[in-house]
Amino acid sequence: MRKAINFGCWDYDRMVPILDGRVQPQGIDLNFLNMPVEETFFRMLRHQEFEASEMSLSSYVVSLHKPDAPFTAIPVFPSRFFRHGSIYINADAGIEKPEDLIGKRIGCPEYQMTAPVWIRGILSDEYGVPAESVTYFTGGEEEPNRPEKLKLDLPDTIKVQPIGRDKTLAQMLHDGEIDALYTARKPSTYSGSDGRVRRLFEDFAAVEKDYFRRTGIFPIMHTVAVRKDVYASDPWVCQSLLKAFTEAKGITMQSLSETAALKTMLPWAAAHFEEAQTAMGDDYWPYGFARNRETIATFLRYSHEQGLSPRCMEPEEIFAKETLESFVI
């Protein structure tokens, strides 16, 4: 009998072969629930509604320190994103370079959110802006009343304040009530014609390419979490899912390399794909443990340094042991 798995995830191109049934995990009857990330994370973290789901890497790491530790993960990474371009500033805040962020009022939808963890870590490592050198304001970016999905126990050196119940971070940034915003989604007020909101790094692609050349890090945003009861009863599920997601990603990479016709609505998709492979390697979006170990280690250090993890975990601790290595013929 096939194992029934309800899987919450967005319809990324690398997941479409799973969604449309071209790739089917061995021994699993997978019900793909296509949802935006905020809904998936909320429902899985608060209520554990699905047997498996896409999950914020930061939320997952925080959950490992809870008494019940309800999930285990597999080294599949549906979302990766360079985040230098995700730092937005108020044009009147006197911020011209990263060091000017010190002492400022910084918005972030949730302190434990993965994108701000990477941003804070990169700003600390690369530009000398410690996480504790600013005050953070948390809440909804575009809609009021967004709480932290997980209860946090932060050190006194980290200053976090929730915004008012009728406030949004996007509007506060525009109006100068906060000086900058670390986020995943581009705020609606960035597109305004008055120029009140801009990026810290307007030429962010060049900055991010330089960062990758120097560090080899393509930041991981999300992993795939399996509910602990599922893993306990059927540990083989993790390896089966890993194999299927890896196969699906390979199909998508092949589609991106296609030159007979454009499969994506980007005029220079072929050129961009070739540029990415030249700069980052043929498989520039790797799954599996070994090739991602150092990136994971960097994130785990950031999580600890920023008060989210009581200790700095080793990368081997956070994934199902069955997925840390594979057989060799």
Helices and strands as residue ranges (DSSP letters): E 3-9, G 13-15, H 16-19, E 28-34, H 37-47, E 52-56, H 57-63, E 71-74, G 84-86, E 87-90, G 98-101, E 105-107, H 114-127, G 131-133, E 135-138, E 159-162, H 169-175, E 180-182, G 188-191, E 197-199, H 204-215, E 222-227, H 228-233, H 236-256, H 269-280, G 290-292, H 293-305, G 315-317, G 321-323
